[in-house]
Amino acid sequence: APGDYLVAMRAAGAAAASNPVISTQVDVAAGQAYTVVGLGALAQLTLQVLNDDLTTQAGKAAVRVIAASLQNPTISVVADTDTIAANLHFPNVTTYQTIDPGPCPLHISTASATQTTDLDFSADSTYTLAILDNGSGAAPKVLDLTDASGTSALPKGGVNTGFGGTAAQQQSTSGSPQLWVWALLL
């Protein structure tokens, strides 16, 4: 429902009654959808409220990228031959880019390497790709979130991201800062 909401994020495994790590106000407008992401190491964690676009050109897909890797602070992303992000710096987000639907090699370039991941984008759908840390020295991980699939109707409830406050998290043993990323669709 439209209105002003407080979005609070807690550490993985924290009790629902525990103090949040960070929070922000979100003014929800009628007919709109939003994603709230937490980016950064715990000490510098910030929240960004992103306006979701749940429509795209008929027969096409739309993709945006969140640069969410502390280990790879500058990334470029190419879907097949379509550039989605060029030299995107942490913690920025691209606008949605229109691409052809179907199976697609996704090329992610960082300062040290380029990797390819195969994804499949459906027609008339919108996506958010979060580029995350994947362990010390490892190539970044791609979190592929479907914002809207085959419809222009607003979804009900949150997206299934798997990073909720009660989700089990791997503990970092490298001593490097932990990256926190959550997504919540209102």
N, CA, C and O atoms as a DFTB+ gen file, in Angstrom:
744 C
 N C O
     1  1       0.837      -1.185       0.000
     2  2       0.000       0.000       0.000
     3  2       0.883       1.249       0.000
     4  3       1.965       1.236       0.587
     5  1       0.446       2.305      -0.636
     6  2       1.225       3.550      -0.613
     7  2       1.400       4.041       0.817
     8  3       0.557       3.792       1.679
     9  1       2.499       4.738       1.058
    10  2       2.756       5.284       2.382
    11  2       4.231       5.337       2.673
    12  3       5.060       4.999       1.828
    13  1       4.555       5.767       3.882
    14  2       5.937       5.896       4.324
    15  2       6.277       4.675       5.171
    16  3       5.584       4.373       6.143
    17  1       7.352       3.972       4.797
    18  2       7.742       2.753       5.491
    19  2       9.161       2.880       6.021
    20  3       9.991       3.578       5.440
    21  1       9.429       2.207       7.118
    22  2      10.775       2.088       7.651
    23  2      11.281       0.702       7.258
    24  3      10.679      -0.306       7.626
    25  1      12.382       0.649       6.515
    26  2      13.006      -0.619       6.154
    27  2      14.225      -0.778       7.042
    28  3      15.122       0.065       7.028
    29  1      14.262      -1.854       7.813
    30  2      15.368      -2.119       8.724
    31  2      16.012      -3.441       8.362
    32  3      15.320      -4.418       8.077
    33  1      17.334      -3.476       8.371
    34  2      18.059      -4.702       8.042
    35  2      18.875      -5.132       9.245
    36  3      19.526      -4.323       9.907
    37  1      18.820      -6.440       9.511
    38  2      19.560      -7.029      10.613
    39  2      20.614      -7.983      10.063
    40  3      20.501      -8.447       8.928
    41  1      21.615      -8.271      10.843
    42  2      22.645      -9.240      10.452
    43  2      22.009     -10.613      10.278
    44  3      21.008     -10.925      10.924
    45  1      22.585     -11.424       9.414
    46  2      22.092     -12.784       9.196
    47  2      22.056     -13.539      10.511
    48  3      23.018     -13.507      11.279
    49  1      20.954     -14.214      10.770
    50  2      20.803     -15.002      11.976
    51  2      20.360     -14.215      13.194
    52  3      20.120     -14.803      14.249
    53  1      20.244     -12.888      13.074
    54  2      19.845     -12.070      14.221
    55  2      18.372     -12.293      14.541
    56  3      17.558     -12.544      13.653
    57  1      18.053     -12.198      15.804
    58  2      16.662     -12.330      16.236
    59  2      15.840     -11.162      15.702
    60  3      16.349     -10.050      15.560
    61  1      14.581     -11.415      15.410
    62  2      13.706     -10.377      14.867
    63  2      13.578      -9.185      15.804
    64  3      13.299      -8.077      15.347
    65  1      13.772      -9.383      17.090
    66  2      13.659      -8.296      18.065
    67  2      14.984      -7.551      18.272
    68  3      15.024      -6.566      19.009
    69  1      16.059      -8.003      17.637
    70  2      17.358      -7.347      17.825
    71  2      17.394      -6.009      17.095
    72  3      16.588      -5.750      16.201
    73  1      18.342      -5.167      17.492
    74  2      18.483      -3.864      16.844
    75  2      18.946      -4.043      15.404
    76  3      19.788      -4.897      15.127
    77  1      18.406      -3.248      14.485
    78  2      18.853      -3.344      13.096
    79  2      20.276      -2.821      12.934
    80  3      20.742      -1.999      13.722
    81  1      20.958      -3.310      11.900
    82  2      22.291      -2.826      11.553
    83  2      22.160      -1.457      10.910
    84  3      22.992      -0.577      11.130
    85  1      21.106      -1.279      10.110
    86  2      20.874      -0.025       9.391
    87  2      19.397       0.043       9.011
    88  3      18.732      -0.984       8.879
    89  1      18.896       1.259       8.838
    90  2      17.500       1.415       8.417
    91  2      17.368       2.682       7.578
    92  3      18.242       3.549       7.587
    93  1      16.259       2.768       6.855
    94  2      15.965       3.949       6.045
    95  2      14.459       4.062       5.857
    96  3      13.727       3.080       5.981
    97  1      14.018       5.254       5.563
    98  2      12.612       5.506       5.248
    99  2      12.406       5.343       3.741
   100  3      13.247       5.766       2.948
   101  1      11.302       4.736       3.354
   102  2      10.940       4.569       1.951
   103  2       9.527       5.096       1.768
   104  3       8.589       4.614       2.402
   105  1       9.379       6.087       0.899
   106  2       8.067       6.641       0.576
   107  2       7.536       5.884      -0.635
   108  3       7.993       6.104      -1.757
   109  1       6.582       5.004      -0.416
   110  2       6.042       4.141      -1.464
   111  2       4.869       4.834      -2.146
   112  3       3.878       5.189      -1.508
   113  1       5.003       5.018      -3.461
   114  2       3.939       5.633      -4.267
   115  2       3.069       4.537      -4.871
   116  3       3.550       3.434      -5.132
   117  1       1.808       4.831      -5.089
   118  2       0.881       3.880      -5.696
   119  2       1.379       3.476      -7.079
   120  3       1.822       4.319      -7.858
   121  1       1.305       2.177      -7.377
   122  2       1.668       1.681      -8.689
   123  2       3.161       1.597      -8.945
   124  3       3.567       1.381     -10.087
   125  1       3.991       1.759      -7.927
   126  2       5.443       1.716      -8.086
   127  2       6.011       0.518      -7.327
   128  3       5.391       0.008      -6.394
   129  1       7.188       0.083      -7.740
   130  2       7.907      -0.995      -7.051
   131  2       9.324      -0.507      -6.780
   132  3       9.864       0.307      -7.529
   133  1       9.918      -1.008      -5.707
   134  2      11.221      -0.545      -5.270
   135  2      12.081      -1.718      -4.837
   136  3      11.568      -2.762      -4.434
   137  1      13.373      -1.542      -4.919
   138  2      14.334      -2.469      -4.336
   139  2      15.194      -1.656      -3.374
   140  3      15.668      -0.572      -3.716
   141  1      15.389      -2.187      -2.174
   142  2      16.257      -1.542      -1.190
   143  2      17.473      -2.438      -1.032
   144  3      17.344      -3.611      -0.682
   145  1      18.666      -1.883      -1.290
   146  2      19.893      -2.671      -1.178
   147  2      20.812      -2.059      -0.143
   148  3      20.932      -0.839      -0.033
   149  1      21.454      -2.924       0.605
   150  2      22.489      -2.511       1.535
   151  2      23.832      -2.843       0.914
   152  3      24.069      -3.987       0.524
   153  1      24.712      -1.860       0.816
   154  2      26.000      -2.047       0.151
   155  2      27.144      -1.594       1.042
   156  3      27.067      -0.550       1.690
   157  1      28.213      -2.395       1.065
   158  2      29.423      -1.999       1.756
   159  2      29.782      -2.920       2.893
   160  3      29.019      -3.807       3.275
   161  1      30.975      -2.684       3.429
   162  2      31.407      -3.394       4.629
   163  2      30.566      -2.899       5.794
   164  3      30.040      -1.786       5.750
   165  1      30.435      -3.700       6.818
   166  2      29.551      -3.372       7.938
   167  2      29.779      -1.965       8.475
   168  3      28.814      -1.251       8.749
   169  1      31.019      -1.554       8.630
   170  2      31.325      -0.242       9.201
   171  2      30.884       0.917       8.296
   172  3      30.622       2.014       8.790
   173  1      30.800       0.690       6.999
   174  2      30.406       1.739       6.049
   175  2      29.127       1.381       5.298
   176  3      28.883       1.915       4.217
   177  1      28.316       0.499       5.841
   178  2      27.097       0.044       5.176
   179  2      26.164       1.203       4.876
   180  3      25.882       2.021       5.752
   181  1      25.681       1.279       3.630
   182  2      24.707       2.292       3.234
   183  2      23.523       1.606       2.565
   184  3      23.648       0.498       2.045
   185  1      22.401       2.258       2.583
   186  2      21.205       1.750       1.908
   187  2      20.893       2.630       0.714
   188  3      21.016       3.853       0.779
   189  1      20.489       1.997      -0.375
   190  2      20.016       2.714      -1.552
   191  2      18.619       2.208      -1.869
   192  3      18.356       1.006      -1.843
   193  1      17.736       3.136      -2.166
   194  2      16.381       2.790      -2.601
   195  2      16.341       2.973      -4.110
   196  3      16.541       4.078      -4.616
   197  1      16.084       1.894      -4.821
   198  2      16.062       1.899      -6.280
   199  2      14.625       1.806      -6.783
   200  3      13.836       1.006      -6.280
   201  1      14.293       2.618      -7.764
   202  2      12.987       2.512      -8.413
   203  2      13.054       1.390      -9.430
   204  3      13.919       1.397     -10.306
   205  1      12.155       0.432      -9.322
   206  2      12.115      -0.688     -10.258
   207  2      11.263      -0.345     -11.461
   208  3      10.219       0.295     -11.334
   209  1      11.712      -0.773     -12.630
   210  2      10.942      -0.657     -13.863
   211  2      10.482      -2.061     -14.198
   212  3      11.303      -2.933     -14.480
   213  1       9.187      -2.286     -14.171
   214  2       8.662      -3.633     -14.354
   215  2       8.151      -3.878     -15.767
   216  3       7.484      -4.881     -16.024
   217  1       8.460      -2.970     -16.678
   218  2       8.044      -3.153     -18.065
   219  2       9.251      -2.977     -18.976
   220  3      10.248      -2.365     -18.593
   221  1       9.153      -3.508     -20.160
   222  2      10.201      -3.352     -21.164
   223  2       9.541      -3.369     -22.532
   224  3       8.338      -3.607     -22.639
   225  1      10.311      -3.121     -23.567
   226  2       9.767      -3.173     -24.913
   227  2       9.204      -4.566     -25.168
   228  3       9.775      -5.562     -24.723
   229  1       8.082      -4.638     -25.886
   230  2       7.442      -5.919     -26.176
   231  2       8.446      -6.854     -26.849
   232  3       9.107      -6.473     -27.815
   233  1       8.556      -8.078     -26.334
   234  2       9.437      -9.075     -26.902
   235  2      10.893      -8.934     -26.491
   236  3      11.737      -9.693     -26.967
   237  1      11.210      -7.983     -25.622
   238  2      12.591      -7.747     -25.176
   239  2      12.706      -8.017     -23.674
   240  3      11.705      -8.228     -22.990
   241  1      13.932      -8.005     -23.182
   242  2      14.202      -8.079     -21.750
   243  2      14.934      -6.796     -21.365
   244  3      15.530      -6.142     -22.221
   245  1      14.892      -6.436     -20.088
   246  2      15.622      -5.268     -19.591
   247  2      16.439      -5.699     -18.376
   248  3      15.954      -6.435     -17.518
   249  1      17.694      -5.228     -18.315
   250  2      18.627      -5.645     -17.271
   251  2      19.331      -4.408     -16.708
   252  3      19.733      -3.516     -17.454
   253  1      19.473      -4.371     -15.366
   254  2      20.318      -3.356     -14.734
   255  2      21.350      -4.087     -13.877
   256  3      21.168      -5.254     -13.532
   257  1      22.423      -3.394     -13.542
   258  2      23.526      -4.000     -12.793
   259  2      23.807      -3.166     -11.543
   260  3      23.832      -1.936     -11.592
   261  1      24.017      -3.862     -10.423
   262  2      24.467      -3.243      -9.176
   263  2      25.926      -3.645      -8.972
   264  3      26.227      -4.835      -8.876
   265  1      26.825      -2.686      -8.905
   266  2      28.239      -2.958      -8.594
   267  2      28.338      -3.098      -7.083
   268  3      28.360      -2.099      -6.363
   269  1      28.398      -4.342      -6.597
   270  2      28.350      -4.612      -5.169
   271  2      29.560      -5.398      -4.682
   272  3      29.488      -6.058      -3.646
   273  1      30.663      -5.337      -5.409
   274  2      31.863      -6.074      -5.024
   275  2      32.906      -5.131      -4.442
   276  3      33.345      -4.193      -5.108
   277  1      33.298      -5.380      -3.203
   278  2      34.377      -4.604      -2.583
   279  2      35.729      -5.013      -3.151
   280  3      36.630      -4.181      -3.260
   281  1      35.880      -6.285      -3.515
   282  2      37.151      -6.781      -4.036
   283  2      37.380      -6.359      -5.488
   284  3      38.522      -6.303      -5.944
   285  1      36.314      -6.065      -6.208
   286  2      36.389      -5.636      -7.608
   287  2      35.571      -4.359      -7.743
   288  3      34.442      -4.404      -8.232
   289  1      36.116      -3.218      -7.320
   290  2      35.324      -1.996      -7.246
   291  2      34.947      -1.372      -8.590
   292  3      34.131      -0.452      -8.623
   293  1      35.518      -1.847      -9.695
   294  2      35.135      -1.368     -11.019
   295  2      34.866      -2.579     -11.903
   296  3      35.709      -3.466     -12.035
   297  1      33.679      -2.603     -12.507
   298  2      33.292      -3.741     -13.345
   299  2      32.708      -3.258     -14.661
   300  3      32.217      -2.134     -14.769
   301  1      32.771      -4.118     -15.644
   302  2      32.058      -3.929     -16.905
   303  2      31.285      -5.214     -17.161
   304  3      31.781      -6.308     -16.893
   305  1      30.064      -5.079     -17.680
   306  2      29.212      -6.240     -17.923
   307  2      28.664      -6.148     -19.341
   308  3      28.099      -5.129     -19.740
   309  1      28.843      -7.243     -20.104
   310  2      28.346      -7.325     -21.472
   311  2      27.491      -8.577     -21.577
   312  3      27.955      -9.674     -21.266
   313  1      26.233      -8.421     -22.017
   314  2      25.325      -9.538     -22.253
   315  2      25.380      -9.857     -23.735
   316  3      24.847      -9.112     -24.557
   317  1      26.034     -10.983     -24.081
   318  2      26.316     -11.365     -25.460
   319  2      27.175     -10.264     -26.076
   320  3      28.383     -10.233     -25.840
   321  1      26.581      -9.352     -26.866
   322  2      27.359      -8.230     -27.415
   323  2      26.826      -6.879     -26.944
   324  3      27.318      -5.835     -27.371
   325  1      25.821      -6.894     -26.065
   326  2      25.207      -5.657     -25.561
   327  2      25.876      -5.217     -24.262
   328  3      25.852      -5.952     -23.275
   329  1      26.471      -4.028     -24.255
   330  2      27.082      -3.499     -23.038
   331  2      25.987      -3.036     -22.089
   332  3      25.150      -2.207     -22.446
   333  1      26.003      -3.582     -20.877
   334  2      25.028      -3.199     -19.850
   335  2      25.663      -2.230     -18.861
   336  3      25.007      -1.313     -18.366
   337  1      26.951      -2.443     -18.577
   338  2      27.684      -1.567     -17.654
   339  2      29.117      -1.442     -18.148
   340  3      29.769      -2.447     -18.431
   341  1      29.610      -0.214     -18.253
   342  2      30.992       0.030     -18.666
   343  2      31.701       0.810     -17.564
   344  3      31.330       1.944     -17.259
   345  1      32.725       0.193     -16.968
   346  2      33.496       0.825     -15.888
   347  2      32.603       1.344     -14.768
   348  3      32.747       2.478     -14.311
   349  1      31.682       0.495     -14.339
   350  2      30.762       0.833     -13.252
   351  2      31.503       0.691     -11.926
   352  3      32.080      -0.358     -11.643
   353  1      31.486       1.742     -11.119
   354  2      32.212       1.768      -9.849
   355  2      31.279       1.420      -8.688
   356  3      30.117       1.825      -8.662
   357  1      31.816       0.660      -7.729
   358  2      31.108       0.371      -6.483
   359  2      30.787       1.686      -5.790
   360  3      31.666       2.546      -5.730
   361  1      29.608       1.895      -5.273
   362  2      28.408       1.086      -5.191
   363  2      27.312       1.603      -6.133
   364  3      26.173       1.776      -5.702
   365  1      27.622       1.845      -7.371
   366  2      26.660       2.423      -8.310
   367  2      25.764       1.374      -8.963
   368  3      26.030       0.173      -8.914
   369  1      24.690       1.879      -9.577
   370  2      23.687       1.042     -10.235
   371  2      23.404       1.638     -11.605
   372  3      23.260       2.853     -11.738
   373  1      23.325       0.790     -12.625
   374  2      22.988       1.272     -13.961
   375  2      21.480       1.467     -14.087
   376  3      20.709       1.020     -13.238
   377  1      21.081       2.129     -15.139
   378  2      19.673       2.129     -15.522
   379  2      19.406       0.804     -16.229
   380  3      20.339       0.067     -16.551
   381  1      18.148       0.507     -16.466
   382  2      17.808      -0.709     -17.210
   383  2      18.245      -0.561     -18.661
   384  3      18.041       0.486     -19.275
   385  1      18.850      -1.619     -19.205
   386  2      19.274      -1.667     -20.597
   387  2      18.439      -2.726     -21.303
   388  3      18.254      -3.819     -20.769
   389  1      17.936      -2.422     -22.486
   390  2      17.125      -3.360     -23.255
   391  2      18.036      -4.324     -24.008
   392  3      18.990      -3.909     -24.666
   393  1      17.727      -5.629     -23.903
   394  2      18.498      -6.659     -24.601
   395  2      17.540      -7.671     -25.237
   396  3      16.350      -7.705     -24.925
   397  1      18.088      -8.486     -26.128
   398  2      17.302      -9.573     -26.709
   399  2      17.148     -10.679     -25.678
   400  3      18.092     -10.974     -24.946
   401  1      15.956     -11.304     -25.607
   402  2      15.756     -12.401     -24.656
   403  2      16.428     -13.680     -25.140
   404  3      16.850     -13.782     -26.292
   405  1      16.519     -14.645     -24.243
   406  2      17.062     -15.952     -24.565
   407  2      18.346     -16.245     -23.821
   408  3      18.818     -15.428     -23.029
   409  1      18.918     -17.434     -24.082
   410  2      20.198     -17.779     -23.461
   411  2      21.262     -16.761     -23.868
   412  3      21.300     -16.301     -25.009
   413  1      22.121     -16.420     -22.912
   414  2      23.051     -15.322     -23.162
   415  2      24.325     -15.513     -22.354
   416  3      24.256     -15.745     -21.147
   417  1      25.495     -15.419     -22.999
   418  2      26.730     -15.385     -22.218
   419  2      26.885     -13.993     -21.599
   420  3      26.825     -12.984     -22.301
   421  1      27.082     -13.948     -20.299
   422  2      27.269     -12.689     -19.588
   423  2      28.750     -12.571     -19.257
   424  3      29.280     -13.375     -18.490
   425  1      29.423     -11.577     -19.828
   426  2      30.851     -11.364     -19.633
   427  2      31.044     -10.285     -18.574
   428  3      30.568      -9.161     -18.731
   429  1      31.745     -10.630     -17.496
   430  2      32.016      -9.693     -16.407
   431  2      33.515      -9.435     -16.386
   432  3      34.313     -10.353     -16.196
   433  1      33.888      -8.174     -16.582
   434  2      35.304      -7.804     -16.589
   435  2      35.627      -6.974     -15.358
   436  3      34.895      -6.050     -15.002
   437  1      36.738      -7.319     -14.713
   438  2      37.251      -6.565     -13.573
   439  2      38.668      -6.124     -13.930
   440  3      39.138      -6.396     -15.035
   441  1      39.341      -5.460     -13.025
   442  2      40.713      -5.016     -13.276
   443  2      41.657      -6.186     -13.500
   444  3      42.677      -6.033     -14.171
   445  1      41.334      -7.357     -12.946
   446  2      42.265      -8.482     -13.016
   447  2      41.852      -9.614     -13.956
   448  3      42.696     -10.428     -14.332
   449  1      40.577      -9.687     -14.344
   450  2      40.154     -10.833     -15.152
   451  2      38.800     -10.583     -15.812
   452  3      38.087      -9.632     -15.489
   453  1      38.474     -11.470     -16.749
   454  2      37.137     -11.503     -17.360
   455  2      36.602     -12.914     -17.198
   456  3      37.315     -13.890     -17.430
   457  1      35.347     -13.015     -16.800
   458  2      34.708     -14.318     -16.664
   459  2      33.400     -14.301     -17.432
   460  3      32.827     -13.240     -17.681
   461  1      32.934     -15.479     -17.802
   462  2      31.668     -15.594     -18.523
   463  2      30.741     -16.517     -17.751
   464  3      31.136     -17.603     -17.327
   465  1      29.508     -16.070     -17.573
   466  2      28.453     -16.829     -16.927
   467  2      27.292     -16.921     -17.898
   468  3      26.953     -15.927     -18.540
   469  1      26.678     -18.072     -18.021
   470  2      25.535     -18.223     -18.915
   471  2      24.241     -17.950     -18.158
   472  3      23.968     -18.570     -17.130
   473  1      23.447     -17.015     -18.678
   474  2      22.142     -16.704     -18.112
   475  2      21.094     -16.835     -19.201
   476  3      21.427     -16.913     -20.384
   477  1      19.833     -16.859     -18.807
   478  2      18.731     -16.942     -19.757
   479  2      17.718     -15.872     -19.375
   480  3      17.136     -15.919     -18.292
   481  1      17.509     -14.909     -20.268
   482  2      16.587     -13.806     -20.012
   483  2      15.285     -14.035     -20.775
   484  3      15.306     -14.290     -21.979
   485  1      14.164     -13.946     -20.084
   486  2      12.854     -14.147     -20.699
   487  2      12.347     -12.857     -21.331
   488  3      12.640     -11.758     -20.859
   489  1      11.580     -13.012     -22.411
   490  2      10.964     -11.858     -23.066
   491  2       9.971     -11.196     -22.121
   492  3       9.357     -11.860     -21.285
   493  1       9.820      -9.886     -22.259
   494  2       8.864      -9.099     -21.480
   495  2       9.143      -9.161     -19.980
   496  3       8.220      -9.094     -19.168
   497  1      10.423      -9.290     -19.617
   498  2      10.817      -9.409     -18.218
   499  2      11.937      -8.425     -17.907
   500  3      12.683      -8.019     -18.798
   501  1      12.047      -8.042     -16.623
   502  2      13.116      -7.160     -16.180
   503  2      13.920      -7.848     -15.082
   504  3      13.387      -8.626     -14.291
   505  1      15.227      -7.540     -15.055
   506  2      16.159      -8.208     -14.153
   507  2      17.106      -7.203     -13.503
   508  3      17.410      -6.149     -14.061
   509  1      17.566      -7.569     -12.290
   510  2      18.656      -6.875     -11.628
   511  2      19.760      -7.893     -11.404
   512  3      19.525      -8.964     -10.844
   513  1      20.973      -7.552     -11.847
   514  2      22.140      -8.401     -11.621
   515  2      23.041      -7.715     -10.605
   516  3      23.558      -6.628     -10.862
   517  1      23.230      -8.348      -9.457
   518  2      24.143      -7.824      -8.441
   519  2      25.467      -8.557      -8.584
   520  3      25.509      -9.786      -8.529
   521  1      26.543      -7.809      -8.768
   522  2      27.874      -8.396      -8.882
   523  2      28.507      -8.337      -7.498
   524  3      28.780      -7.256      -6.977
   525  1      28.739      -9.516      -6.901
   526  2      29.139      -9.651      -5.501
   527  2      30.542     -10.222      -5.359
   528  3      31.084     -10.807      -6.297
   529  1      31.122     -10.048      -4.183
   530  2      32.371     -10.735      -3.848
   531  2      32.092     -12.227      -3.751
   532  3      30.978     -12.645      -3.437
   533  1      33.117     -13.020      -4.023
   534  2      32.949     -14.474      -4.024
   535  2      34.144     -15.138      -3.356
   536  3      34.575     -16.210      -3.781
   537  1      34.676     -14.520      -2.327
   538  2      35.835     -15.058      -1.630
   539  2      37.113     -14.383      -2.104
   540  3      37.175     -13.840      -3.207
   541  1      38.094     -14.426      -1.281
   542  2      39.357     -13.762      -1.570
   543  2      39.999     -14.329      -2.833
   544  3      40.232     -15.533      -2.932
   545  1      40.283     -13.455      -3.795
   546  2      40.939     -13.848      -5.032
   547  2      40.052     -14.528      -6.048
   548  3      40.501     -14.811      -7.159
   549  1      38.806     -14.798      -5.704
   550  2      37.892     -15.485      -6.623
   551  2      37.223     -14.471      -7.542
   552  3      37.110     -13.290      -7.212
   553  1      36.782     -14.954      -8.701
   554  2      36.020     -14.111      -9.622
   555  2      34.716     -13.712      -8.942
   556  3      34.207     -14.456      -8.103
   557  1      34.167     -12.547      -9.291
   558  2      32.920     -12.119      -8.641
   559  2      31.764     -13.072      -8.930
   560  3      31.771     -13.806      -9.919
   561  1      30.788     -13.042      -8.056
   562  2      29.589     -13.861      -8.158
   563  2      28.464     -13.001      -8.717
   564  3      28.386     -11.813      -8.405
   565  1      27.594     -13.578      -9.536
   566  2      26.450     -12.867     -10.093
   567  2      25.188     -13.348      -9.381
   568  3      24.875     -14.538      -9.399
   569  1      24.467     -12.422      -8.756
   570  2      23.165     -12.716      -8.171
   571  2      22.134     -12.210      -9.168
   572  3      22.011     -11.003      -9.375
   573  1      21.394     -13.121      -9.787
   574  2      20.429     -12.830     -10.846
   575  2      19.036     -12.759     -10.231
   576  3      18.467     -13.780      -9.845
   577  1      18.488     -11.542     -10.142
   578  2      17.162     -11.334      -9.551
   579  2      16.166     -10.947     -10.640
   580  3      16.429     -10.041     -11.431
   581  1      15.037     -11.623     -10.681
   582  2      13.977     -11.279     -11.618
   583  2      13.099     -10.229     -10.962
   584  3      12.473     -10.493      -9.935
   585  1      13.048      -9.027     -11.554
   586  2      12.193      -7.965     -11.018
   587  2      10.749      -8.187     -11.430
   588  3       9.841      -8.057     -10.609
   589  1      10.528      -8.521     -12.699
   590  2       9.184      -8.802     -13.213
   591  2       9.333      -9.790     -14.353
   592  3      10.264      -9.690     -15.152
   593  1       8.418     -10.743     -14.428
   594  2       8.530     -11.785     -15.438
   595  2       7.277     -11.863     -16.292
   596  3       6.216     -12.273     -15.821
   597  1       7.411     -11.462     -17.563
   598  2       6.349     -11.646     -18.543
   599  2       5.074     -10.887     -18.281
   600  3       4.018     -11.264     -18.789
   601  1       5.143      -9.832     -17.505
   602  2       3.928      -9.099     -17.183
   603  2       4.263      -7.661     -16.845
   604  3       5.394      -7.342     -16.478
   605  1       3.280      -6.806     -16.972
   606  2       3.467      -5.425     -16.540
   607  2       2.745      -5.161     -15.233
   608  3       2.721      -4.027     -14.753
   609  1       2.147      -6.213     -14.645
   610  2       1.452      -6.060     -13.372
   611  2       2.461      -6.040     -12.236
   612  3       3.440      -6.786     -12.257
   613  1       2.224      -5.184     -11.240
   614  2       3.108      -5.114     -10.088
   615  2       3.050      -6.418      -9.305
   616  3       1.966      -6.964      -9.105
   617  1       4.199      -6.929      -8.854
   618  2       4.205      -8.140      -8.047
   619  2       3.698      -7.849      -6.648
   620  3       3.684      -6.699      -6.210
   621  1       3.283      -8.889      -5.953
   622  2       2.846      -8.770      -4.574
   623  2       3.914      -9.384      -3.683
   624  3       4.381     -10.491      -3.954
   625  1       4.310      -8.681      -2.622
   626  2       5.290      -9.212      -1.688
   627  2       6.714      -9.010      -2.154
   628  3       6.965      -8.329      -3.148
   629  1       7.647      -9.607      -1.427
   630  2       9.064      -9.426      -1.698
   631  2       9.629     -10.456      -2.653
   632  3       9.050     -11.525      -2.847
   633  1      10.772     -10.123      -3.253
   634  2      11.454     -11.079      -4.115
   635  2      12.153     -12.112      -3.254
   636  3      12.511     -11.832      -2.110
   637  1      12.351     -13.305      -3.794
   638  2      13.002     -14.376      -3.072
   639  2      14.507     -14.247      -3.261
   640  3      15.065     -14.816      -4.199
   641  1      15.178     -13.496      -2.368
   642  2      16.607     -13.252      -2.527
   643  2      17.455     -14.211      -1.717
   644  3      18.622     -14.422      -2.044
   645  1      16.900     -14.798      -0.667
   646  2      17.669     -15.721       0.142
   647  2      18.612     -15.073       1.135
   648  3      19.373     -15.777       1.798
   649  1      18.589     -13.748       1.260
   650  2      19.498     -13.085       2.189
   651  2      18.746     -12.437       3.349
   652  3      19.204     -11.430       3.889
   653  1      17.600     -12.996       3.740
   654  2      16.830     -12.427       4.833
   655  2      17.559     -12.518       6.154
   656  3      18.593     -13.178       6.258
   657  1      17.020     -11.856       7.163
   658  2      17.671     -11.781       8.466
   659  2      17.848     -13.114       9.159
   660  3      18.672     -13.229      10.066
   661  1      17.087     -14.137       8.751
   662  2      17.237     -15.437       9.382
   663  2      17.990     -16.419       8.498
   664  3      18.131     -17.587       8.858
   665  1      18.481     -15.964       7.339
   666  2      19.212     -16.850       6.427
   667  2      20.594     -17.155       6.975
   668  3      21.259     -16.283       7.534
   669  1      21.022     -18.405       6.809
   670  2      22.372     -18.784       7.221
   671  2      23.378     -18.138       6.289
   672  3      23.157     -18.091       5.079
   673  1      24.475     -17.643       6.829
   674  2      25.509     -16.991       6.037
   675  2      26.832     -17.700       6.270
   676  3      27.085     -18.213       7.359
   677  1      27.679     -17.728       5.239
   678  2      29.016     -18.266       5.404
   679  2      29.851     -17.246       6.157
   680  3      29.733     -16.043       5.925
   681  1      30.676     -17.720       7.041
   682  2      31.557     -16.839       7.794
   683  2      32.850     -16.645       7.017
   684  3      33.426     -17.611       6.515
   685  1      33.306     -15.407       6.915
   686  2      34.558     -15.106       6.230
   687  2      35.721     -15.434       7.152
   688  3      35.766     -14.982       8.296
   689  1      36.660     -16.220       6.648
   690  2      37.835     -16.553       7.442
   691  2      39.058     -15.817       6.936
   692  3      40.151     -15.990       7.475
   693  1      38.894     -15.000       5.913
   694  2      40.040     -14.318       5.323
   695  2      40.406     -13.037       6.051
   696  3      41.468     -12.468       5.799
   697  1      39.548     -12.573       6.951
   698  2      39.806     -11.329       7.649
   699  2      39.410     -10.105       6.838
   700  3      39.526      -8.979       7.321
   701  1      38.948     -10.311       5.617
   702  2      38.540      -9.177       4.797
   703  2      37.138      -8.744       5.197
   704  3      36.399      -9.531       5.788
   705  1      36.751      -7.489       4.882
   706  2      35.432      -7.019       5.255
   707  2      34.337      -7.858       4.599
   708  3      34.483      -8.313       3.465
   709  1      33.266      -8.049       5.314
   710  2      32.126      -8.808       4.799
   711  2      31.233      -7.875       3.996
   712  3      30.906      -6.781       4.455
   713  1      30.842      -8.293       2.818
   714  2      29.923      -7.519       2.000
   715  2      28.508      -7.917       2.370
   716  3      28.200      -9.103       2.488
   717  1      27.662      -6.943       2.550
   718  2      26.272      -7.191       2.908
   719  2      25.405      -6.709       1.765
   720  3      25.471      -5.540       1.385
   721  1      24.611      -7.577       1.223
   722  2      23.677      -7.184       0.181
   723  2      22.350      -7.837       0.464
   724  3      22.273      -9.052       0.646
   725  1      21.320      -7.048       0.501
   726  2      19.962      -7.537       0.645
   727  2      19.116      -6.861      -0.403
   728  3      19.436      -5.761      -0.854
   729  1      18.053      -7.503      -0.786
   730  2      17.098      -6.869      -1.686
   731  2      15.707      -7.121      -1.130
   732  3      15.400      -8.221      -0.670
   733  1      14.883      -6.109      -1.176
   734  2      13.524      -6.215      -0.674
   735  2      12.637      -5.470      -1.647
   736  3      12.869      -4.293      -1.927
   737  1      11.634      -6.136      -2.158
   738  2      10.691      -5.504      -3.073
   739  2       9.441      -5.197      -2.290
   740  3       8.834      -6.091      -1.701
   741  1       9.049      -3.935      -2.279
   742  2       7.850      -3.533      -1.554
   743  2       6.687      -3.450      -2.500
   744  3       5.575      -3.125      -2.084
